[in-house]
Amino acid sequence: MKTQPLRSEKICLNCGTEVPDRFCTHCGQENTVQHESFGHLAGHVVADIVHYDSKFLTTLKYLVIRPAFLTKEYWAGRRKRYVNPIQLYIFISFVFFLFLAILTHSPAEHTDRKKTAHKENTAHQKEDKEQDDKVVNLSAMDTNYSSTEEFDSLQAALPPDKRLTGIEYRWQRRIAGLKEDGQTADDVIIEMFTHNLPKIMFLLMPLFALMVKWSHRKRGLLYTDHAIFTIHIHSFLFIILFVGLVLRYFVHDELPLNLAYWGGFLYLVLALRNAYQQSFRKSLLKGVLLFTGYMFIAAMVFMVFIFAVLSV
């Protein structure tokens, strides 16, 4: 790229430091004339974009094909040549959650769920017609309500000790309201999960890093070291889940998503082996324990979010 001519003055315009050559030794700014041509300005922009794209593609390549390589590079201090782990996670998670929302609320998904809901409601209506005295036989856990009006009337007809209360009452009433639009209880759970997943992940990542630190406490590494490992693991997890979601959308089958989960687990085991220099057997054992604990904590955090939403 053609360079701009140097200024005759040897004082940096940015920080005021004396500039012995082309670049300031204090702030790094190039000591060229102030007025750039359009071609030179455009060249800078293109160079910056190409440089960043090259760094991002290199980082993405190593993230996908070499588990824990980026983590070990970061630990060793070789960081300039790769995208910062936090910036990488933010970008990948943004793309993942964006497409997750699009695919979850796509017309095809909505149509399939609506057909399923219609079939379930039809079956429920047939069952209801066979009941001579629905109010008498109604139990507190019955979910066959087609509307909030029906839910309220049937609850009012029950004895006080048989009526739903608290979170269970709000949950069943919300499902009844959503059924008016052809939705099901599964739709409610999926909607809540999709909406709250970024918040859940925000809580899970520090907890997972703590679990990794505890399982490798003899390594003498700091918590932040394990946090970098965790960030890279989750970045890959979003990538493979993104691929699984896209394939599921086109093939209308859960197999790609299930394979993505197993792929994420295998990646975790290989990353543990490479990052912490341990045997595959030990990595597999720790991977199972970490994955099991992670899923348990994720379920607990998700339930807390559901209770918080339904308590409003």
C-alpha positions as a printed Julia matrix, in Angstrom:
312×3 Matrix{Float64}:
   0.0     0.0    0.0
   1.33    3.45  -0.93
   2.47    5.38   2.14
   1.83    9.0    2.93
   4.82   11.42   2.97
   6.39   12.16   6.35
   5.93   15.46   8.12
   8.95   17.74   8.34
   8.26   18.27  12.05
   9.55   15.47  14.29
   6.93   15.94  17.01
   4.03   13.46  17.24
   0.67   15.14  16.67
  -1.05   12.62  18.94
   1.08   12.69  22.13
   3.75   15.35  21.54
   6.69   12.94  21.82
   9.72   13.38  19.52
   9.53   11.0   16.58
  12.95    9.78  15.35
  11.56    7.81  12.4
   8.18    7.16  10.75
   6.33    5.87  13.85
   6.11    7.4   17.31
   7.94    5.29  19.91
   5.44    6.32  22.59
   1.97    5.86  21.04
   2.75    4.2   17.7
   1.05    6.8   15.48
   2.57    7.32  12.03
   4.09   10.8   11.65
   2.66   11.58   8.22
   0.9    14.64   6.8
  -2.56   15.22   8.24
  -4.58   15.29   5.02
  -4.88   11.8    3.57
  -6.08   11.11   0.06
  -9.26    9.08  -0.33
  -7.31    6.21  -1.84
  -4.94    6.1    1.11
  -7.81    6.23   3.6
  -9.67    3.45   1.78
  -6.46    1.42   1.68
  -6.13    1.68   5.47
  -9.69    0.45   5.93
  -9.2    -2.49   3.58
  -5.9    -3.39   5.23
  -7.49   -3.34   8.7
 -10.41   -5.48   7.57
  -8.21   -8.02   5.81
  -5.89   -8.15   8.81
  -8.77   -8.73  11.23
 -10.46  -11.26   8.94
  -7.19  -13.13   8.6
  -6.71  -13.17  12.37
 -10.31  -14.25  12.94
 -10.16  -17.06  10.38
  -6.88  -18.29  11.84
  -8.37  -18.23  15.34
 -11.52  -19.99  14.15
  -9.5   -22.67  12.39
  -7.45  -23.53  15.46
 -10.52  -23.36  17.71
 -12.35  -25.98  15.64
  -9.62  -28.43  14.61
  -7.2   -28.24  17.56
  -8.96  -28.45  20.95
  -7.29  -26.32  23.65
  -4.57  -25.06  21.27
  -5.74  -21.45  21.65
  -5.89  -21.88  25.42
  -2.29  -23.1   25.57
  -1.18  -20.27  23.28
  -2.87  -17.75  25.57
  -1.28  -19.3   28.65
   2.12  -19.11  26.94
   1.66  -15.4   26.23
   1.3   -15.74  22.43
  -1.86  -13.65  22.12
  -1.35  -10.96  19.5
  -1.76  -13.3   16.54
  -5.23  -14.49  17.66
  -8.55  -12.83  18.44
  -9.0   -12.07  22.13
 -10.97  -14.94  23.77
 -13.67  -12.64  25.15
 -14.13  -10.86  21.81
 -14.28  -14.25  20.1
 -16.93  -15.51  22.53
 -19.04  -12.36  22.2
 -19.07  -12.54  18.4
 -19.77  -16.29  18.18
 -22.45  -16.22  20.89
 -24.14  -13.23  19.23
 -24.38  -15.09  15.91
 -25.56  -18.26  17.67
 -28.33  -16.61  19.69
 -29.44  -14.56  16.69
 -29.9   -17.64  14.52
 -31.37  -19.59  17.43
 -34.12  -17.0   17.74
 -34.68  -16.97  13.98
 -34.82  -20.76  13.63
 -36.93  -21.23  16.76
 -39.56  -18.73  15.59
 -39.41  -19.65  11.91
 -42.73  -20.27  10.07
 -41.85  -23.92   9.47
 -41.22  -24.56  13.16
 -44.37  -22.68  14.11
 -46.45  -24.64  11.6
 -45.14  -28.0   12.82
 -45.85  -27.11  16.46
 -49.28  -25.77  15.58
 -50.17  -29.03  13.83
 -48.95  -31.0   16.84
 -50.91  -28.75  19.18
 -54.03  -29.13  17.06
 -53.77  -32.91  17.2
 -53.29  -32.83  20.97
 -56.21  -30.46  21.48
 -58.42  -32.64  19.26
 -57.53  -35.7   21.31
 -58.2   -33.8   24.52
 -61.6   -32.68  23.25
 -62.57  -36.27  22.48
 -61.53  -37.31  25.95
 -63.53  -34.46  27.44
 -66.68  -35.52  25.58
 -66.42  -38.99  27.07
 -66.54  -37.57  30.59
 -70.09  -37.21  31.93
 -69.09  -35.13  34.89
 -65.83  -33.32  34.17
 -65.91  -31.06  37.22
 -66.33  -33.94  39.63
 -63.5   -35.97  38.15
 -61.17  -33.03  37.57
 -57.87  -33.26  39.4
 -55.65  -30.4   40.4
 -52.9   -31.49  38.0
 -55.12  -31.68  34.9
 -53.59  -29.71  32.0
 -56.38  -30.22  29.47
 -57.53  -26.62  29.54
 -58.23  -25.02  26.17
 -58.45  -21.43  27.47
 -57.95  -19.29  30.56
 -61.71  -18.89  30.83
 -62.15  -22.65  31.06
 -59.26  -22.89  33.51
 -60.73  -20.21  35.79
 -64.24  -21.69  35.72
 -63.06  -25.22  36.45
 -60.77  -24.06  39.23
 -63.63  -22.11  40.77
 -65.79  -25.25  40.67
 -63.27  -27.26  42.66
 -63.24  -27.39  46.47
 -60.75  -24.9   47.97
 -58.36  -27.66  49.03
 -58.25  -29.06  45.47
 -57.42  -25.81  43.68
 -53.99  -24.98  42.32
 -51.98  -22.33  44.1
 -48.71  -20.41  43.75
 -46.34  -21.09  40.88
 -48.24  -24.2   39.79
 -51.4   -22.11  39.4
 -49.62  -19.44  37.32
 -47.9   -22.09  35.19
 -51.11  -23.98  34.37
 -53.03  -20.76  33.7
 -50.31  -19.51  31.35
 -50.36  -22.79  29.42
 -54.14  -22.53  29.13
 -53.81  -19.0   27.75
 -51.19  -20.03  25.2
 -53.36  -22.92  24.03
 -55.85  -20.34  22.81
 -53.25  -19.46  20.14
 -52.53  -23.08  19.3
 -49.42  -23.34  21.5
 -48.47  -26.12  23.89
 -46.55  -26.5   27.13
 -43.49  -27.39  25.04
 -43.79  -24.02  23.29
 -43.74  -22.27  26.66
 -40.62  -24.11  27.78
 -38.83  -23.52  24.46
 -39.76  -19.84  24.52
 -38.49  -19.4   28.08
 -35.32  -21.35  27.36
 -34.52  -19.37  24.2
 -35.24  -16.05  25.85
 -33.22  -16.73  28.99
 -30.37  -18.81  27.53
 -27.89  -15.88  27.22
 -28.48  -15.03  30.88
 -28.16  -18.66  31.88
 -24.86  -19.0   30.01
 -23.59  -15.83  31.67
 -24.04  -17.57  35.04
 -22.9   -21.02  33.93
 -19.53  -20.08  32.49
 -17.96  -18.83  35.77
 -19.4   -21.86  37.55
 -17.97  -24.23  34.94
 -14.57  -22.53  35.22
 -14.76  -23.09  38.97
 -15.53  -26.78  38.38
 -12.56  -27.07  36.02
 -10.29  -25.39  38.58
 -11.48  -27.75  41.3
 -10.91  -30.82  39.12
  -7.36  -29.61  38.3
  -6.49  -27.95  41.59
  -3.07  -29.62  41.7
  -1.99  -27.85  38.5
  -1.27  -24.59  40.29
  -3.11  -22.51  37.68
  -5.09  -19.4   38.46
  -8.87  -19.18  38.13
  -8.46  -16.87  35.13
  -6.45  -19.56  33.33
  -9.32  -21.99  33.68
 -11.73  -19.21  32.65
  -9.88  -18.85  29.32
 -10.22  -22.61  28.81
 -13.93  -22.32  29.59
 -14.44  -19.46  27.13
 -12.84  -21.44  24.31
 -14.91  -24.52  25.16
 -18.16  -22.55  25.06
 -17.15  -20.79  21.85
 -16.73  -24.15  20.14
 -19.95  -25.41  21.72
 -21.89  -22.54  20.14
 -20.34  -23.3   16.76
 -21.21  -26.99  16.75
 -24.7   -26.33  18.12
 -25.2   -23.73  15.41
 -24.33  -26.33  12.78
 -26.68  -28.84  14.44
 -29.56  -26.35  14.53
 -29.15  -25.42  10.87
 -29.04  -29.08   9.79
 -32.05  -29.9   11.96
 -33.97  -27.05  10.33
 -33.41  -28.49   6.84
 -33.69  -32.23   7.54
 -36.51  -31.91  10.14
 -34.84  -34.42  12.42
 -33.27  -34.21  15.88
 -30.28  -36.37  14.92
 -27.95  -33.49  13.89
 -28.56  -31.69  17.17
 -27.98  -34.87  19.18
 -24.74  -35.47  17.3
 -23.74  -31.88  18.06
 -24.12  -32.53  21.81
 -21.93  -35.63  21.57
 -19.44  -33.69  19.46
 -19.28  -31.03  22.16
 -18.61  -33.66  24.81
 -15.84  -35.29  22.74
 -14.28  -31.87  22.17
 -14.31  -31.24  25.92
 -12.48  -34.53  26.59
  -9.84  -33.8   23.94
  -9.43  -30.23  25.19
  -8.9   -31.46  28.75
  -6.3   -33.92  27.53
  -4.4   -31.35  25.47
  -4.62  -28.41  27.86
  -3.8   -30.2   31.08
  -1.44  -32.83  29.63
  -3.17  -35.86  31.1
  -4.12  -39.3   29.83
  -7.2   -39.84  27.69
  -8.72  -42.07  30.39
  -8.35  -39.4   33.05
  -9.65  -36.76  30.65
 -12.66  -38.92  29.83
 -13.46  -39.44  33.51
 -13.14  -35.74  34.3
 -15.11  -34.91  31.17
 -18.0   -37.11  32.3
 -17.97  -35.56  35.77
 -17.75  -32.01  34.42
 -20.46  -32.61  31.81
 -22.79  -34.24  34.35
 -22.25  -31.49  36.9
 -22.65  -28.86  34.21
 -26.0   -30.24  33.04
 -27.24  -30.54  36.62
 -26.32  -26.95  37.44
 -27.79  -25.77  34.11
 -31.1   -27.46  34.96
 -31.14  -25.86  38.4
 -30.35  -22.41  37.01
 -33.04  -22.8   34.35
 -35.61  -23.78  36.97
 -34.69  -20.71  39.01
 -35.29  -18.56  35.93
 -38.67  -20.22  35.32
 -39.74  -19.62  38.91
 -38.56  -16.03  38.68
 -40.54  -15.44  35.48
 -43.7   -17.09  36.8
 -43.47  -15.21  40.09
 -43.82  -11.87  38.32
